[in-house]
Amino acid sequence: MICQKYFQPKTIQEALETLQKFDGKARIIAGGTDLMVDLKTQKKKVDTLVDISQIEGLDEIRMDENRICIGAMVTHAQASRSNLIRKKTPVLSEACSTVGSPQVRNMGTLVGNIVNAMPAADAASALIALGAKVNVISTGKQERTVFIEQLYKGSGESLIDSTREIVTQVEFPLPESRSGSSFQRLSRRKGLSLPILNAAIFIHVDEDLKFFKEARMVIGPVSSAPFRPKRAEACLMGSMVTGEIIKQAAEAASEEASPRTSLRGSREYRKEMVKVLVGRGIHQSLVRIHPKFYSF
């Protein structure tokens, strides 16, 4: 038996009250694609599941003033098909479209991808590149907003306590004009496993399309959490947009990354492929800003 009791609250308040009542022995479930596997293999144990799928509004994607908000029940399939996400943040649409199988994408949620805290999580990497935060409310009715990249304690360990807290939504700034993004993924053919590597890139250039104003890169899995190569980002900041500077940034990202040799590939191979994915991602992001960058 996976659990002894199962609840489907209709409101956030009701869900919080249920968690509080069971005092650490109940756990939130959304899509459940990761959690159900963990429960069946007894990697995680719980007496009670609190299913938030019936709470109104949690399955919505909306634009709120200068930010995009994604509810806790929004699935990968929903995000990948969203016209708003496709147009404004293709890095997220592309990341969500690569997750698992169609069945997993139709059930699994972006918030679940975050809370599961795996370093190769495609959607989480894309959201970090977008500077995303999560809104969290606890059983003590305390609310906080936390950047996603700050939620990782280690591989598979999140600062979100799903026995006492609920992530209600993800939010990130609406990208400014002259911004572009891209998601790159290296995986085995016909495989539904985690990627060998992924790279999420966000770029913003000046109004004359000559200089990098902002650059965020996220690479996984090359450490215990999605990894930002800060030296590579700094290489672009304020630099003129040239093919040479893109190459330098990609090489810097490869040098900073520390993948280990595993069944996915050797350390040397994966470091070389970091260079390829990051360079490709920067270039594609620039092309999405303006076709003049095709020539780089």
C-alpha positions as CSV (number, residue, x, y, z in Angstrom):
1,M,0.0,0.0,0.0
2,I,1.5,3.4,-1.1
3,C,-0.5,5.4,1.5
4,Q,-3.3,5.0,4.0
5,K,-5.3,8.1,3.3
6,Y,-5.9,10.3,0.3
7,F,-7.4,13.8,0.3
8,Q,-8.5,16.2,-2.5
9,P,-8.9,19.6,-1.0
10,K,-10.7,22.4,-2.9
11,T,-8.7,25.3,-1.6
12,I,-5.1,26.1,-0.6
13,Q,-6.3,26.7,3.0
14,E,-7.9,23.3,3.2
15,A,-4.7,21.7,1.9
16,L,-2.6,23.5,4.5
17,E,-5.0,22.5,7.3
18,T,-4.8,18.8,6.2
19,L,-1.0,19.0,6.2
20,Q,-1.0,20.6,9.6
21,K,-3.5,18.0,11.0
22,F,-1.1,15.1,10.0
23,D,2.0,16.9,11.3
24,G,4.6,15.8,8.8
25,K,3.0,12.4,7.9
26,A,1.0,13.8,4.9
27,R,2.6,15.0,1.7
28,I,1.5,17.2,-1.3
29,I,1.0,15.4,-4.6
30,A,0.5,17.2,-7.9
31,G,1.2,15.3,-11.1
32,G,2.9,12.5,-9.1
33,T,5.1,11.2,-11.9
34,D,8.2,11.3,-9.7
35,L,6.6,10.9,-6.3
36,M,4.6,7.8,-7.2
37,V,7.8,6.0,-8.3
38,D,9.6,7.1,-5.1
39,L,6.7,5.8,-3.0
40,K,6.5,2.4,-4.8
41,T,10.3,1.9,-4.4
42,Q,10.0,3.2,-0.8
43,K,12.6,5.9,-1.5
44,K,10.0,8.1,0.2
45,K,7.3,7.0,2.7
46,V,4.1,8.8,3.7
47,D,0.9,7.9,5.4
48,T,-1.3,10.4,3.7
49,L,-1.4,12.1,0.2
50,V,-2.9,15.6,-0.3
51,D,-3.8,15.9,-4.0
52,I,-3.9,19.6,-5.0
53,S,-5.2,19.0,-8.6
54,Q,-8.8,20.1,-7.7
55,I,-7.8,23.5,-6.4
56,E,-9.1,26.2,-8.8
57,G,-6.6,28.4,-10.6
58,L,-3.5,26.3,-10.1
59,D,-3.6,25.1,-13.7
60,E,-3.3,28.5,-15.2
61,I,-0.6,30.4,-17.2
62,R,-1.1,34.1,-17.2
63,M,0.7,37.4,-17.7
64,D,0.4,39.7,-14.7
65,E,1.7,43.2,-15.4
66,N,5.4,42.7,-16.2
67,R,5.7,39.0,-15.2
68,I,4.5,35.6,-16.3
69,C,2.9,33.4,-13.6
70,I,2.6,29.6,-13.9
71,G,0.3,27.7,-11.4
72,A,1.5,24.7,-9.5
73,M,-0.7,22.3,-11.5
74,V,0.5,23.4,-15.0
75,T,2.0,20.4,-16.8
76,H,5.0,20.2,-19.1
77,A,2.6,19.6,-22.0
78,Q,0.5,22.7,-21.2
79,A,3.6,24.9,-20.9
80,S,5.2,23.6,-24.1
81,R,2.0,24.3,-26.1
82,S,1.3,27.7,-24.5
83,N,1.4,30.5,-27.1
84,L,2.5,33.0,-24.4
85,I,5.4,30.7,-23.3
86,R,6.4,29.9,-26.9
87,K,6.5,33.5,-28.0
88,K,8.0,35.1,-24.9
89,T,10.2,32.4,-23.4
90,P,11.0,29.6,-26.0
91,V,13.7,28.2,-23.7
92,L,10.9,27.0,-21.4
93,S,8.7,25.7,-24.1
94,E,11.6,23.7,-25.6
95,A,12.6,22.4,-22.2
96,C,9.1,21.2,-21.4
97,S,8.7,19.5,-24.8
98,T,11.7,17.3,-24.1
99,V,10.7,15.9,-20.7
100,G,10.1,12.1,-20.6
101,S,7.3,10.6,-22.7
102,P,4.0,12.2,-23.8
103,Q,2.3,10.5,-20.8
104,V,4.8,12.1,-18.4
105,R,4.5,15.5,-20.0
106,N,0.7,15.3,-19.8
107,M,0.8,14.4,-16.0
108,G,4.1,15.9,-14.7
109,T,4.1,19.5,-13.5
110,L,6.7,22.2,-13.7
111,V,6.5,22.7,-9.9
112,G,7.1,19.0,-9.4
113,N,10.2,19.2,-11.6
114,I,11.5,22.0,-9.3
115,V,10.6,20.3,-6.0
116,N,12.1,17.0,-7.0
117,A,15.4,18.9,-7.2
118,M,17.2,16.8,-9.7
119,P,20.3,18.4,-11.3
120,A,19.2,17.4,-14.8
121,A,15.7,18.7,-14.6
122,D,15.0,20.3,-17.9
123,A,12.2,22.6,-16.9
124,A,14.0,23.7,-13.7
125,S,17.1,24.6,-15.7
126,A,15.0,26.7,-18.1
127,L,13.3,28.5,-15.3
128,I,16.5,29.3,-13.5
129,A,17.8,30.9,-16.8
130,L,14.7,33.1,-16.8
131,G,15.4,34.2,-13.2
132,A,12.3,32.5,-11.9
133,K,11.0,32.4,-8.3
134,V,8.5,30.2,-6.5
135,N,5.8,31.4,-4.2
136,V,5.6,29.2,-1.1
137,I,3.0,29.1,1.7
138,S,3.5,27.0,4.9
139,T,1.1,25.5,7.4
140,G,1.9,28.4,9.7
141,K,0.4,30.6,7.0
142,Q,3.8,32.2,6.4
143,E,4.5,33.1,2.8
144,R,7.8,33.6,1.0
145,T,9.2,33.9,-2.5
146,V,12.4,32.1,-3.3
147,F,14.6,32.0,-6.4
148,I,14.5,28.5,-7.8
149,E,18.3,28.2,-8.0
150,Q,18.4,28.7,-4.2
151,L,16.1,25.8,-3.5
152,Y,18.7,23.0,-4.0
153,K,20.2,21.4,-0.9
154,G,21.8,18.7,-3.0
155,S,20.9,16.1,-5.7
156,G,17.3,15.2,-5.1
157,E,17.1,17.4,-2.0
158,S,15.0,20.5,-2.0
159,L,14.5,23.2,0.6
160,I,10.7,22.9,0.0
161,D,9.2,20.6,2.7
162,S,6.2,19.1,0.9
163,T,4.8,17.8,4.2
164,R,4.4,21.3,5.5
165,E,4.6,23.7,2.5
166,I,2.8,24.3,-0.8
167,V,4.4,25.9,-3.9
168,T,1.4,27.8,-5.3
169,Q,3.1,29.2,-8.5
170,V,6.2,30.0,-10.4
171,E,6.9,33.6,-11.6
172,F,9.5,35.3,-13.7
173,P,9.9,38.7,-15.3
174,L,8.5,39.2,-18.8
175,P,11.6,39.3,-21.0
176,E,12.4,42.8,-22.4
177,S,12.6,43.4,-26.1
178,R,15.9,42.4,-27.6
179,S,16.0,39.3,-25.4
180,G,16.3,35.7,-26.7
181,S,16.5,32.3,-25.2
182,S,17.2,28.7,-26.2
183,F,17.3,25.2,-24.7
184,Q,19.8,22.6,-25.9
185,R,19.7,18.9,-24.9
186,L,22.0,15.9,-25.6
187,S,20.4,12.5,-24.9
188,R,20.3,9.0,-26.2
189,R,18.2,8.2,-29.2
190,K,14.7,7.0,-28.4
191,G,15.5,7.2,-24.7
192,L,13.1,8.6,-22.1
193,S,15.8,8.9,-19.4
194,L,17.5,12.0,-18.1
195,P,19.7,13.9,-20.5
196,I,23.4,13.4,-20.9
197,L,23.6,17.2,-20.8
198,N,21.3,20.2,-21.1
199,A,21.9,23.9,-21.4
200,A,19.4,26.7,-20.9
201,I,20.5,30.1,-22.2
202,F,19.0,33.6,-21.8
203,I,20.5,36.6,-23.6
204,H,19.7,40.3,-23.7
205,V,21.5,42.8,-25.9
206,D,21.5,46.6,-26.2
207,E,19.2,48.6,-28.4
208,D,21.8,48.8,-31.2
209,L,22.3,45.0,-31.1
210,K,26.0,45.4,-30.5
211,F,26.7,44.5,-26.9
212,F,25.5,41.9,-24.4
213,K,23.6,43.5,-21.6
214,E,22.6,40.3,-19.7
215,A,23.5,36.6,-19.9
216,R,22.3,33.7,-17.9
217,M,23.3,30.1,-18.6
218,V,22.3,26.9,-16.8
219,I,23.9,23.6,-17.4
220,G,22.9,20.1,-16.1
221,P,23.8,17.6,-14.9
222,V,27.4,18.7,-14.1
223,S,27.0,19.2,-10.4
224,S,24.6,18.4,-7.6
225,A,22.2,21.2,-8.8
226,P,21.6,23.0,-12.1
227,F,24.9,24.8,-12.6
228,R,25.4,28.5,-13.6
229,P,28.9,29.1,-15.1
230,K,29.4,32.6,-13.7
231,R,32.8,33.2,-15.5
232,A,31.2,32.3,-18.8
233,E,28.3,34.7,-18.1
234,A,30.8,37.4,-17.1
235,C,32.7,36.9,-20.3
236,L,29.6,38.0,-22.3
237,M,28.5,40.9,-20.0
238,G,29.3,44.2,-21.7
239,S,31.2,42.6,-24.5
240,M,30.6,43.2,-28.2
241,V,28.5,40.6,-29.9
242,T,31.0,38.6,-32.0
243,G,31.6,35.0,-33.0
244,E,34.9,35.1,-31.1
245,I,33.3,36.2,-27.8
246,I,30.6,33.5,-28.2
247,K,33.4,30.9,-28.6
248,Q,35.2,32.2,-25.6
249,A,32.1,32.1,-23.4
250,A,31.4,28.5,-24.5
251,E,35.0,27.5,-23.7
252,A,34.7,29.2,-20.3
253,A,31.5,27.3,-19.5
254,S,33.3,24.0,-20.4
255,E,36.2,24.8,-18.2
256,E,33.9,25.6,-15.2
257,A,31.7,22.6,-15.6
258,S,32.6,19.5,-13.6
259,P,30.7,16.5,-14.9
260,R,31.8,13.1,-13.7
261,T,32.3,10.0,-15.8
262,S,29.2,7.9,-15.7
263,L,27.0,5.7,-17.8
264,R,26.0,8.8,-19.7
265,G,29.5,9.4,-20.9
266,S,33.1,10.2,-19.9
267,R,34.0,13.4,-18.1
268,E,36.1,14.6,-21.1
269,Y,33.3,13.9,-23.6
270,R,30.7,15.7,-21.5
271,K,33.0,18.7,-21.0
272,E,33.5,19.0,-24.7
273,M,29.8,18.8,-25.3
274,V,29.1,21.6,-22.8
275,K,31.2,23.8,-25.1
276,V,29.1,22.7,-28.1
277,L,25.7,23.1,-26.4
278,V,26.5,26.5,-24.8
279,G,27.9,27.9,-28.0
280,R,24.9,26.7,-30.0
281,G,22.5,28.0,-27.4
282,I,24.0,31.5,-27.3
283,H,23.9,31.7,-31.1
284,Q,20.3,30.5,-31.3
285,S,19.2,33.0,-28.6
286,L,20.8,35.8,-30.6
287,V,19.2,34.7,-33.9
288,R,15.8,34.9,-32.1
289,I,16.6,38.5,-31.3
290,H,17.5,39.4,-34.8
291,P,18.3,37.5,-38.0
292,K,21.5,39.5,-38.5
293,F,23.1,37.1,-36.0
294,Y,22.8,34.2,-38.4
295,S,26.2,35.1,-39.7
296,F,28.0,34.6,-36.4
